[in-house]
Every structure is written in structure tokens, then in C-alpha cells.
Amino acid sequence: QQIDAWAEAHHMTRSGFLASAVKQAMAARS
């Protein structure tokens, strides 16, 4: 629920949030 609220506050979809999270994770690994 917190993630959904954060996403709504930032005008992002849940899939968009997950996509950005994946990008951050990939960037952190490399």
C-alpha cells in the first residue's frame, strides 16, 4: 500500500515503479 501511495504521489504506475526499481538494481550491480 505504501508503494501504491508513493506511486500515486509521483504520478507513476506500479509497473513504472517496478521498472525504475529494476533499473536502479541493475545500475547498482554494474
C-alpha positions as CSV (number, residue, x, y, z in Angstrom):
1,Q,0.0,0.0,0.0
2,Q,2.8,2.4,0.8
3,I,4.3,1.8,-2.7
4,D,1.0,2.5,-4.3
5,A,0.6,5.7,-2.4
6,W,4.1,6.8,-3.3
7,A,3.5,5.9,-7.0
8,E,0.3,7.9,-7.0
9,A,2.0,10.9,-5.4
10,H,4.7,10.8,-8.1
11,H,2.1,10.1,-10.9
12,M,3.7,6.7,-11.7
13,T,2.1,3.4,-12.3
14,R,3.1,0.4,-10.2
15,S,4.7,-1.2,-13.3
16,G,6.6,2.1,-13.8
17,F,7.8,2.0,-10.2
18,L,9.0,-1.6,-10.6
19,A,10.7,-0.7,-13.8
20,S,12.6,2.1,-12.2
21,A,13.5,-0.2,-9.2
22,V,14.9,-2.8,-11.6
23,K,16.9,-0.1,-13.4
24,Q,18.4,1.0,-10.1
25,A,19.2,-2.5,-9.1
26,M,20.9,-3.2,-12.4
27,A,22.9,0.0,-12.1
28,A,24.0,-0.9,-8.6
29,R,25.2,-4.3,-9.7
30,S,27.3,-2.9,-12.5
